[in-house]
Amino acid sequence: MVMAVVTQSQTVSSLVQPKIIQSNIVNSDSINSLATQTTVIKSAIPEIDLTTSALTELKQRMADRVSRDEKDYEARFIKSVATYQLGEPQLAFNEITQLSNQVPQFHLAHLLRADMLAGRANMMSDISSLGLSVDTETLQVQVSALRDEARMRIQANLAPISGDKFPLQLLNLSSTIKTALLVDKTNHRLYVFKRKSSNTPAQLVKDFYISTGRKSGNKITEGDLKTPEGVYFITSWIPDGELPEKYGIGAFPTNYPNALDRKLGKTGNGIWLHGTDRIYYSRPPLDSEGCVVLSNPDLNNIKSLITPGVTPIVIAKKIQWVSINEWNDTRAEVLKSIERWRLDWESLDVQKYLSHYGKEFWSGRHNQRSWIQYKTRIAKQKTFQKVTLSDLSLYYYPVRNQGKTASHDMVLARFTQKYQSNNYNGEIRKKIYLGKETGTWRILYEGR
């Protein structure tokens, strides 16, 4: 069987991502031209390196997804690959032909069909021998990008997410947050989680292939073509009629740069979750200017689950999947620290209260020293204080390698704070960043 010379045993990191833009993606006419000559570029589609039983299980899982949603094109693609490798080439060919006809923009389907035709002729030739007028070097790069997309899609579906593992990044979702988005840059995947209750982890409901910035790593400066890593929030929805075609059916802007980004001196803006130019189904893994890019069908699939001003989007180099015990322990530790801070604030013991603020604390123009002076002065005017926190969400921060502040294990807490005292009453929406200093959670930032 001729499917590819690159197998799943090669790690993604060992392969160089091509630096191309969307407009340079190989088109289906070029792929079909290869198919009609019963040949295909070497290493076109990654082979799934699984046992027969595991391959059969993968095929069945993809079939189950298709039965639930016939427009799950990723599942149909992977099912065709698995079917072919299980020794049913005609069935696989019929399936991928139907998919390529139904979704002509899905270039991976065309490439797989060409690969199957090449397999029928028992040929795997180098494109340079074809004598085509196309720029063969460019086409090699373009097909390499499609191959990497195929690998990412397949790799993400080789095994389902374990039911006993949960994302550490989502420690607590308040009742006002119905869904949360998690982006895994390493695996080029976006996960959609649904809140269940305040005491249980959020439930994974959907996941999708995504494209991220052309350059790997955490965004630092404007124009560096990197996707930032951190906790952000969807701020609005921009429909396609108000955007260039490259954004597809629309875009959800985020609040990058956030307070921590600005503290670290990061620059740039315009980091969005958006769709794809309609002449393409999807884009290569590393292909945006820093945004997170979904196919239009996938973006449309989750559009109704996103509430601007409310929905969080956590972008991580890699999601931290942990056991329920680790999730509970970390969550309880952070909640306990916040509650101690609240109680010590109410107690009028200013020294105990201020002990919760870290050495690297900042808030507006304040550092730890000026904050202590400010709060000590205010405390002298108080005869009683009552502090109530509600609508609390906790996000374990993914950034731990940029500057001193971000070198901590960190948690972002967002909540509504109701404050009452002898000379002031007020209610505000607040956020605090907590970082671990010598094993204790301390506040690094406090603000609205």
Sequence and secondary structure as in RCSB ss.txt:
>XXXX:A:sequence
MVMAVVTQSQTVSSLVQPKIIQSNIVNSDSINSLATQTTVIKSAIPEIDLTTSALTELKQRMADRVSRDEKDYEA
RFIKSVATYQLGEPQLAFNEITQLSNQVPQFHLAHLLRADMLAGRANMMSDISSLGLSVDTETLQVQVSALRDEA
RMRIQANLAPISGDKFPLQLLNLSSTIKTALLVDKTNHRLYVFKRKSSNTPAQLVKDFYISTGRKSGNKITEGDL
KTPEGVYFITSWIPDGELPEKYGIGAFPTNYPNALDRKLGKTGNGIWLHGTDRIYYSRPPLDSEGCVVLSNPDLN
NIKSLITPGVTPIVIAKKIQWVSINEWNDTRAEVLKSIERWRLDWESLDVQKYLSHYGKEFWSGRHNQRSWIQYK
TRIAKQKTFQKVTLSDLSLYYYPVRNQGKTASHDMVLARFTQKYQSNNYNGEIRKKIYLGKETGTWRILYEGR
>XXXX:A:secstr
  S S BTTS GGGS      GGGS  HHHHHHHHHTT   TT S B    HHHHHHHHHHHHHHHHH TT HHH
HHHHHHHHHHTT HHHHHHHHHHHHHH TT HHHHHHHHHHHHHHTT    GGGS  SS HHHHHHHHHHHHHHH
HHHHHHHSS   TT EETTEEE  TT  EEEEEETTTTEEEEEE  BTTB  EEEEEEE BEESS S   STTS 
    EEEEB   EEGGGS GGGTTEEEEB  S HHHHHTT      EEE   TT S   SEEESS EE  HHHHH
HHGGG  TTT EEEEESS  EE HHHHHHHHHHHHHHHHHHHHHHHTT HHHHHTTEEEEEEETTEEHHHHHHHH
HHHHTT S EEEEEEEEEEEE    SSTTGGGS EEEEEEEEEEEESS EEEEEEEEEEEEETTEEEEEEEE 
